[in-house]
Amino acid sequence: MSVVDGAVDTRELVIERLREDSRFALASHEHPDGDALGSLVAMQELLRALGKDSVMYVSPDDLPLPSEYSVFLLDGAIHEPPSDIAERTVVFLDCGNIDRNSAAVLRDGAHLLNVDHHHDNTRFGTLNHVVPGASCTAEIVWDLMHGLALAPSLVAAEAMYVGLITDTGRFMYENTGPRAHLMAAELIEAGVDVAEIYRRLYEGVPVQKLTLTALALGQIQRFDGGKLTLAALSADDFARSDAEEHYSEGIVDQLRAVRGTKVAAFIRELTGERRGQRKVSLRASDDDVDVSVIARAQGGGGHRRAAGFSTTLELDELIAFLRPAVAAQLHATDGHATATLA
């Protein structure tokens, strides 16, 4: 069960810390997704099984969680750093960078264990166990579980399964390898009710989410022969559809599915006090474009085929940034002239 990508040395060092240290604090990235939450809850369960004093930190800005993540109860989660943080080992899960992250409030821990699978991770920990070849951070937690000779509780198994299926797109994305299916099989054997997990994650869709999706798909723009497919939603669009911000999750994947698309971009204006700021989600259809490079140019990051960033740029400025950024990488891979910008 040794972890992929030659991270054996750091794996053993992390296992040593988990076994020897007595007090922990766990955190993940802001606006946590299924893998962030699944890794967080699963690691908490493993540490409890080891008899450790462990707390999960969740920023109050990230609550309440999106309804699809109601599977995570987050029992006992804290919303501010513990008073003894300097005496705790902090485990950051699925955090590529904490400099602009709510989890940064825990960076004064005794040890900082950085457990992640993002290839552009900034290695901010005192110990960095970064495994880009893993399908998700939950897979790394699963591997550490084996290294600790633990069996998963049902709570841990469900948490890791949610992390797995959300980060692999229900086993459709290119990061889905044999280990992902082996992991799924083992977690199902541990008691995961697959139909129930899928129902809670993907069914019971609010009608407002469908209304919002219809607004986005009705505003698709295609540039440079369709290589860039883009849609944007304004704060007014969210108000018109009475939709919560997280209801836009998944729209970018529908854009990526459009024939001929190399890069899909979904842009949403934030609401309330953050109105005027925008979050940009990027997806690549293949390896011709590394969207994490584009995201990093704006202070964001992510994976080669899935990345994002936040910005104060206006929509027309974003389009003017994205088009040449995509074209430059396509030019480098195909040897042809960069697409002419209209």
C-alpha positions in Angstrom: 0.0 0.0 0.0 3.0 2.3 -0.2 2.2 5.7 -1.6 2.9 6.7 -5.2 5.4 9.2 -6.6 8.4 8.2 -4.4 7.1 9.9 -1.3 8.0 7.0 0.9 10.5 8.9 3.1 8.0 11.7 4.0 5.3 9.1 4.5 7.2 7.4 7.2 8.1 10.7 8.8 4.4 11.7 8.9 3.5 8.4 10.4 6.1 8.9 13.0 4.7 12.3 14.0 1.2 10.9 14.1 2.3 8.1 16.4 4.5 10.1 18.7 2.9 13.5 19.1 -0.1 13.7 21.5 -2.0 16.9 20.6 -3.1 17.9 17.1 -5.1 20.5 15.2 -6.4 19.8 11.7 -7.3 22.2 9.0 -8.0 22.4 5.3 -8.4 25.1 2.7 -11.0 27.9 2.6 -14.3 27.1 1.0 -13.7 23.4 1.5 -14.8 20.9 -1.1 -15.5 17.1 -0.7 -11.9 16.1 -0.6 -10.9 18.8 1.9 -13.7 17.9 4.2 -13.3 14.1 3.7 -9.6 14.3 4.4 -10.2 16.4 7.5 -12.9 14.2 9.0 -11.0 11.0 8.1 -7.8 12.2 9.7 -9.7 13.2 12.8 -11.1 9.7 13.0 -7.6 8.1 12.7 -6.2 10.3 15.4 -9.1 9.5 17.7 -8.4 5.8 17.1 -4.8 6.4 18.2 -6.1 8.0 21.4 -4.9 11.5 20.5 -6.2 14.9 21.6 -7.2 16.3 18.2 -9.4 19.2 17.1 -10.7 20.2 13.7 -10.6 23.9 12.7 -13.2 25.2 10.3 -13.4 28.9 9.6 -16.7 30.5 10.6 -16.6 32.1 7.1 -17.0 28.6 5.6 -20.2 27.8 7.6 -22.8 26.7 7.0 -21.5 24.1 4.6 -23.1 23.6 1.2 -26.2 21.3 1.6 -24.5 18.5 -0.3 -21.9 18.2 2.3 -24.4 17.6 5.2 -22.9 14.1 5.3 -20.1 15.7 7.3 -21.3 16.5 10.8 -18.1 18.1 11.9 -18.7 17.1 15.5 -16.6 19.2 17.9 -15.1 21.4 15.2 -13.6 24.6 16.5 -13.8 28.0 14.8 -10.8 29.8 16.3 -7.3 28.7 17.1 -7.0 26.7 20.4 -5.1 28.5 23.2 -2.4 25.9 23.2 -1.8 26.0 19.4 2.0 26.4 20.0 2.0 22.9 21.7 0.0 21.1 19.0 1.1 19.5 15.8 -1.0 21.1 13.0 -2.0 18.9 10.0 -2.9 20.9 6.9 -4.9 18.7 4.5 -5.5 19.5 0.8 -3.9 23.0 1.3 -1.8 24.0 -1.7 -0.9 27.3 -0.1 -1.8 28.8 3.3 -0.6 32.4 2.7 -4.0 33.5 1.6 -6.0 30.9 3.4 -8.1 31.0 6.5 -6.1 28.0 7.8 -3.1 30.3 8.2 -4.3 31.1 11.7 -2.9 27.7 12.8 0.6 28.3 11.4 2.1 28.8 14.8 1.9 25.1 15.7 4.8 23.1 17.1 5.0 21.1 13.9 3.3 21.8 10.5 2.5 18.7 8.6 1.5 19.5 5.0 -0.4 16.6 3.5 -1.6 17.3 -0.1 -1.8 16.1 -3.7 -1.6 19.5 -5.6 1.5 19.5 -7.8 2.0 23.3 -7.2 1.9 23.0 -3.4 4.2 25.6 -2.0 5.8 23.2 0.6 5.0 25.5 3.5 5.1 22.9 6.2 8.0 21.8 8.5 7.2 18.4 7.0 5.7 18.2 3.5 4.1 15.0 2.4 2.9 16.0 -1.1 1.9 13.3 -3.5 0.9 14.7 -6.9 0.1 11.3 -8.3 -2.6 10.6 -5.7 -6.1 11.0 -7.0 -7.1 13.1 -4.0 -5.8 14.0 -0.5 -8.3 11.4 0.9 -6.2 8.7 -0.9 -3.1 9.9 1.0 -5.0 9.7 4.3 -6.1 6.2 3.3 -2.5 5.3 2.7 -1.4 6.7 6.0 -4.2 4.7 7.7 -2.6 1.6 6.3 0.8 2.7 7.5 -0.7 3.2 11.0 -2.2 -0.4 10.8 -5.7 1.0 11.5 -9.0 -0.1 10.1 -11.4 2.7 9.1 -14.5 3.5 11.2 -17.6 3.9 9.2 -17.3 7.7 9.6 -13.8 7.6 8.3 -14.7 5.3 5.4 -17.6 7.5 4.3 -15.4 10.7 4.6 -12.6 9.2 2.4 -15.2 7.9 -0.1 -16.7 11.4 -0.5 -13.2 12.8 -1.0 -12.4 10.2 -3.6 -15.6 10.5 -5.7 -15.7 14.3 -5.7 -12.1 14.8 -6.6 -12.2 12.1 -9.4 -15.5 13.4 -10.7 -17.2 10.1 -9.9 -14.1 8.2 -11.4 -14.3 10.2 -14.7 -11.3 12.5 -14.4 -7.8 11.7 -15.6 -6.5 11.4 -12.0 -8.5 8.1 -11.6 -6.1 5.3 -11.4 -6.1 1.7 -10.2 -5.5 2.7 -6.6 -8.6 4.9 -6.7 -10.7 1.8 -7.5 -8.9 -0.4 -4.9 -9.5 2.3 -2.3 -13.2 2.5 -3.2 -13.6 -1.3 -3.0 -12.0 -1.4 0.4 -14.2 1.5 1.7 -17.3 -0.2 0.4 -16.3 -3.3 2.2 -15.9 -1.2 5.4 -19.6 -0.3 5.1 -20.0 2.7 2.8 -23.5 2.8 1.4 -22.7 3.9 -2.1 -26.3 4.7 -3.2 -26.9 6.8 0.0 -23.7 8.8 -0.5 -24.5 9.5 -4.1 -28.1 10.5 -3.2 -26.9 13.0 -0.5 -24.2 14.5 -2.8 -25.9 14.6 -6.1 -29.7 14.5 -5.7 -32.2 16.7 -4.0 -31.0 19.5 -6.1 -32.7 22.9 -5.2 -34.7 24.4 -8.1 -32.7 27.6 -7.6 -29.6 25.7 -8.6 -31.2 24.6 -11.9 -32.3 28.2 -12.5 -28.8 29.5 -11.9 -27.3 26.9 -14.2 -29.8 27.8 -17.0 -28.7 31.4 -16.6 -25.0 30.5 -17.0 -25.5 28.1 -19.9 -27.6 30.8 -21.6 -24.6 33.1 -21.6 -21.9 30.9 -23.0 -19.2 32.7 -25.0 -16.6 30.9 -27.2 -13.3 32.4 -28.3 -10.5 31.5 -30.7 -12.3 28.8 -32.6 -14.0 27.5 -29.5 -10.8 26.6 -27.7 -11.9 28.8 -24.8 -15.4 28.3 -23.6 -16.6 30.8 -21.0 -19.6 31.7 -19.0 -20.0 34.3 -16.3 -22.6 35.0 -13.6 -23.1 38.4 -11.9 -24.3 39.0 -8.4 -27.6 40.1 -10.0 -27.9 36.6 -11.6 -27.6 35.0 -8.1 -30.3 37.4 -6.7 -32.7 36.8 -9.7 -32.5 33.1 -9.2 -32.5 33.3 -5.3 -29.4 31.1 -5.4 -26.6 30.6 -2.9 -23.1 31.0 -4.1 -22.2 27.4 -4.0 -25.1 26.5 -6.3 -22.8 27.4 -9.2 -20.5 24.4 -8.4 -20.3 22.0 -11.4 -21.1 24.6 -14.1 -17.5 24.7 -15.3 -17.5 21.0 -15.9 -20.5 21.4 -18.3 -18.5 24.0 -20.2 -15.5 21.8 -20.5 -17.7 19.1 -22.1 -18.5 21.3 -25.1 -17.0 19.9 -28.2 -13.7 21.6 -29.3 -13.1 23.2 -25.9 -9.5 23.2 -24.7 -10.1 25.3 -21.6 -13.4 26.1 -19.9 -13.7 29.2 -17.6 -16.5 29.9 -15.3 -16.5 33.3 -13.7 -18.8 34.3 -10.8 -19.2 37.6 -9.1 -19.3 37.4 -5.4 -22.2 38.8 -3.5 -22.8 40.9 -0.4 -19.8 42.8 0.9 -17.6 41.0 -1.6 -19.5 42.2 -4.6 -17.1 43.3 -7.3 -14.7 40.5 -6.6 -14.8 37.4 -8.9 -13.9 33.8 -8.5 -12.6 32.1 -11.7 -12.7 28.3 -12.1 -10.6 26.8 -14.9 -10.8 23.3 -16.4 -8.6 21.9 -19.2 -9.9 19.1 -21.5 -6.4 17.6 -21.9 -2.7 18.2 -21.1 -2.2 20.8 -23.9 -2.9 23.5 -21.4 -1.8 23.6 -17.7 -4.5 25.8 -16.2 -2.7 25.9 -12.8 0.0 28.1 -14.6 -2.7 30.5 -15.6 -4.3 30.5 -12.1 -0.9 31.1 -10.5 -0.4 34.2 -12.6 -3.3 35.7 -10.7 -2.4 34.4 -7.3 -4.3 31.2 -7.4 -3.4 27.6 -8.2 -4.6 24.1 -8.4 -4.1 21.1 -10.7 -2.9 20.9 -14.2 -6.5 20.3 -15.5 -8.4 22.0 -12.7 -7.5 25.3 -11.0 -8.8 28.7 -10.0 -8.2 32.1 -8.6 -9.9 35.2 -7.1 -9.6 38.6 -8.7 -11.0 42.2 -8.8 -10.6 42.3 -12.6 -13.7 43.2 -14.5 -15.2 40.6 -16.9 -13.7 42.2 -20.1 -10.3 42.4 -18.4 -10.5 38.7 -17.4 -11.3 37.7 -20.9 -8.4 39.8 -22.2 -6.1 38.0 -19.8 -7.4 34.4 -20.4 -7.4 34.4 -24.2 -3.7 35.0 -24.7 -2.8 32.9 -21.7 -4.5 29.9 -23.2 -3.3 30.7 -26.7 0.3 30.9 -25.5 0.3 27.4 -24.2 -1.5 26.0 -27.2 1.1 27.7 -29.4 3.9 26.0 -27.4 2.4 22.6 -27.9 1.2 22.6 -31.5 3.9 24.8 -33.0 1.4 26.9 -34.9 0.9 30.7 -34.7 -1.0 31.9 -31.6 -4.7 32.4 -32.4 -5.5 35.9 -33.6 -7.5 37.8 -31.0 -10.6 39.4 -32.3 
